[in-house]
Amino acid sequence: MTIPRAEHFIDNRFVPALGGLTIPVIDPSDGRVFAAIARGSADDVARAVAAARRAADGGAWSRLAPVERGRLLARLARAIEAKAEDLAALESRDCGKPMRQARADVAACARYFEFYAGACDKLHGQTIPYTPGYQVMTLYEPHGVTGHIIPWNYPLQIFGRSVGGALAAGNACVVKPAEDACLSLLGLAEIAAAEGFPPGAINIVTGYGHEAGQALAEARGIDHLSFTGSASTGTRVAQAAALRHVPVTLELGGKSPQIVFADADLERALPVIVNAIVQNAGQTCSAGSRLLVETGAYERVLAALAERFSALRAGPAAMDLDLGPLIRASQKARVEAFLQGLASQPGAGAWVRARGAIVPEAPGGGFYVAPVLVADADPAAPLCREEVFGPVLAAMPFGDEAEAVALANGTDYGLVAGVWTENGARALRLAKAVKSGQVFVNDYGAGGGVELPFGGVKASGYGREKGFEALYGFSVLKTVVIRYGV
């Protein structure tokens, strides 16, 4: 697959930005420009919304029976698998992911469409017992046109979970990817058109968040918005939608805890804990970025983790190492700012217990940060309360279950949590007590499988994507009351 043109994808065609402007695409591995995308405006968004509106209101997409929608989604899933290497190569270079991570993202994207293909004709309403002479039923209907603002860390995966669910429910979609990572989604839209998706069903407008993204959040003709990104931007999206009474699904990140008790199976836990912070260079909303360890096992766990962290290597995406670069220079600077001032030796609060390495082959212009294990972190410090979005694991001890729960719940976020213990009763108590959208016991799936509803509480957002639950959010429940007499 060649690099997509610097154009939007609207009505099954590549079209240039109305303003004629483009944005350079930078390879995070070396900091060099290697492509361009269209710089979308409010007019471009309006053009895409109009195309989706035609598809949703009487167009070929709206006339498809649910089973036919399912067959199209299944066809797209198979086409994604057939183009897996091409899509993974685009995702790897655009995002800086090691190829094996990019391949996993492609496989997950295909699985989303496979899952939702089987769900299209299974979104059933109910009949409700009422008074004699009445028949009452409920129907699930599509919103119409859904807007999707997708971040740069997992473009293919989040497209699958968000757009896949919306399409399954019968909506036509307008997608605004992050300006840092658009290429794989443009390629995917082209594949969908080739597989028979009607014009207007999938539309992609690229551009800056403060231009095209804001325009989509404010666009008339959008009936539902799905946003994944920062809490601050999510607030602005929700405010814009509220002015038009448009429902919103928000997934806004996390500061997820891994809670390790002294009886935990460390051979099983340690590789999962490391992967949960190193995957995608820590640029994961559900990254396990806080490590809470029972006091009796604290030094033993940190010593074992320090050995693993010291062996980690960061480098260019093409080298397929433990982790690649961060997405851009500003993100690298943000992560480094969190680490500035930490002492290299214990005795004065938090300190760097272990650090991985950046390989010598890494280009000097790339946006690399070596993975870091921080010991004795202060739960009240920004490092433990704010989303770093980098490969930094902050460890701290706890004395008992009550303290573990207090620490786990001691941030504004609540997206995912991991509990590691061989005590079944304790595991259930913690799973119930931790305020989080997902809790894993003796595992940590960084969001889990496509079947598992995903979303947060508190500042991590509201609404659910993934699994069958997502179809309810992408639908409107209608009650029909028929009086037929007695």
Summary of the structure (lengths in Angstrom):
residues: 486
radius of gyration: 23.2
end to end distance: 64.9
largest distance: 83.7
contacts: 1831
relative contact order: 0.14
helix: 40%
strand: 22%
